[in-house]
Amino acid sequence: MSPQPRLENAGMDAWLVRLFDGIDERNMGWITALVRACEQAFGDDLVDLVPSYTTVLVQYDPLRLDDDQARKKLQAVLAGLTPDRDLADTPVKELPVWYHPSVGPDMARLERHTGLAADRLIQLHSEHEYRVFALGFAPGFAFMGSLPAELELPRLDTPRPRVPAGSVAIAGRQTSAYPQVSPGGWNLLGRTSATLFDPRSKRLSLLQVGDRVRFVPVDKAAFERLGGDTSPMATR
């Protein structure tokens, strides 16, 4: 699927490149290629890049470029853009997860909603391979899809004021894990021991747009050996 790019002004220091109008995993090769091409084309003039399901926000230094110069750079990038073809060959990043009601209190809600037993729900969630479509909401929070249709579940009506770091969650056809303690309205199924955001790391976020991800079930003992936090969820 070839994109029909549109440039939308996003303020005095940013352009939004809209490549697609609908979410599709086949879009990812174009999104990752645009990110890489912008990094090369803008160099030190670049402040930030924010890729998402269908767009890339390009933020530049307004003291070095005006909006017309930035637009012309983007037009040149788009004129020669070709999709990344090797995304299917990227290594799968595995996140160990302890699926348990004490850290995944919404598993019971998912059981009621689907009529499936917890073991089957865990199997469905963990046997599927996900693609990171976007980063946002909080540093290191990766929006991943697409969740198997059997697991589709709306967000909570009232978000929790405090979700522990590492909480593995689902909402709609998406899944993710909370990098830090934060409010959140996604349905919690378990907890990962992986460090998802590290300000001391060069890349900051463990997961990057385009990554392939799989959740790997582990028991409590293995979770603890990996450094996981087994503290139960506080009651709401």
N, C-alpha and C positions, 0 to 999 in steps of 0.2 A: 504494500500500500504506500504510494508516494504522497508526501505531504503537500499541502497548499499553504505555504507560510504567509502569515500576516504579521506585520510589525505594529505594535500598539504602544504609544507613549505611556510610560509609567512614572512620570515625574521628571525633575530636572537632571536626574543622574541614572536613569534606567529605561531600558526598552524591554517589553515583553514580546517574545517571539512565540506566536501561536502556530504550532505545526499541525495539530489535529483538533477535531471537535469531539471525538469519542475516545473512550478508554479501550485500548487493545494492546496486548503484550507485544504484538508485532511492531508497535510504534517505538519500542525501546531502542532499537538500533539507530534510529534517526535522532532520538533525544540524546543518547550518549555521544554520538558523533558530533552533534552541535555543541555540546559542552566542551569536548576536546578541541574542536576547531576554534571556539571562542577563546579558550585559554591561550592558544597559539597566536591568534590574530590580535588580541588586545594586550597580551603580555602584562607589563607593569601598570597599564592603564586600567586593568580590571580590578574591581573591588570585590564582587561576589557573583556567583552563579547559583540560581535556584531552579533546578529542574523539577518538573512534576509530570503528571500523567500525559499531558498534551502540550505543555508549554515549557519554555525556559526563560526565566527572568535574568536579564543581563544588567548588572549594576557596574557602572564605570566611574572613574574619578573625574568630576566635572571641572576640576582645576587643570586637567590635562587634555580633556576632550569636550567639545560642545555636543549637543544632541544630534546635530546634523552630521558631524564627523563620526559619531558612534553609529548612527543609522547607516551611513555608507559602508562602514566596516562590516556591519551585519549583513547588508545586502550582498557584499562581495563573498562573505562566508557562505551564505545561503545559495548563491549562484553555483558554487562548486561542491556543495554538500552531497556526500554519499553515505549510506547507512553503514554502521559497523556490522560486519557479518559474522563475527566470532563470539557473540554473546552466549550462544548455546554451549560453547566450549569453556566458558569461565568456570573455575572451581566452585563447588557447592560449599557454602559456609554452614556449618552445623552448630545449632544452638541447643545445648542440653537443657531439658525441661523436666521439672518435677511437677507432674499433674496430680494435684491433690486438693480436696475441698478446703483445707486450712489456708491454702495460698491461692486457690482458684474457686472462690465462692459462687461463681456463676455457672459452674458446670451443672449444678442441679437445675438451674433455669433452662439451660440448653437441653438437658434430658427431657424436661417437661415439654419444651417447645417442639422437639423433633420426635419424641417417642423412642429414641435410641438409648441404649445403655452407655454408661460412661466409658467403658472399655472400647466400644465401637467408635465413640466420638473422638477419643484420644487417637485411635488408629487412623481415622479419617484426617485429623488435623496434622498428624506427624508423618504420614506416608506421602503427603503431597509436597511437591517442590514449589516454592514461591519465588516471585521476582520482586525486587525492590523497585517500586515505581517512583517514589518521592521521599524526601526527608523534610520534616517540618513539625509543627506543633511545639516540640521541645528539641533541643540539640540531641541528635542521634536517634530521634524517633523515626523509624522507617515504616512507611506505608507499603505493605506487601499484599500481593494478590496473585491470582484470584482464588479466594477460598472456595472449597467444594460447596456446591449448591445446598447440600444437606445440612451444612453448618451455618447457613446464613441466619443471622439474628440481629435485630435492631439494637441500637445503643440503649443504655439505661435511660429511663425517663428523667432521673435526677442523677447527675454525675456525683461520684464520690469526691469528697474534699481532699482525700489523701490515698493515693495508690502507691504501693511500695515499688522501689526500683527493681527491675527485672520481671515485673508482672507480664505474663504472656496473655494476650487479649485478642478478641475478635469483635468486629462490628460490620454489619452488612456483609459484603463479600471480601472484606479486608482482614488482615491479621497484623499484629505488631507485638513489640515488647517495650515497656516503659523504661527508658534509660536512667531516669532519676525519679525520686519521689515527686509526685505532682498530682494535681486533681485529674480526674479522668472519668469518662462515661462509657468506656468500652467494657465488654464482658470478660471477666478474668477467669482463665482456665488453669493456670499454673504459674510457675516462676522459673526463669532461667538464671544460671550462675554466671553467664557471660557478661563481661564488662562492655556495655554497648556504647558508652561515651567516655572518653578519657582526654581531658584538656592537655595532658602532657604528651599525647600522641600527635604525630605530624598530621595524620588524617582526621583526628578527633573522633570521628564516628567509625565504629567497627563495620557497619553496613553502609554501602554506597549504592547510589542509583545504578540499576542494571545488574546488581548482584543476584545470584541464585542462593536461596536459603532453604534449609530443612530443619525442622524441630525434631530433636531426638529424645524420646522418653528415657528418663533415668529414675531409679528408686531413690528413696530419701538418703540412704547411706552414701550412694555415689554422688548425689547432689551436695551433701555436706563435704565430702572429700574434695569436690571441685570449688569449694568456698561459697556455696550457695547459702542464702539467708532463709532459714526455715521458720522464722517468726511468723505466727499466724496473723491473718488479716484482722485488724481491729474492727469491732462491730460498728455499723454505721450509726 
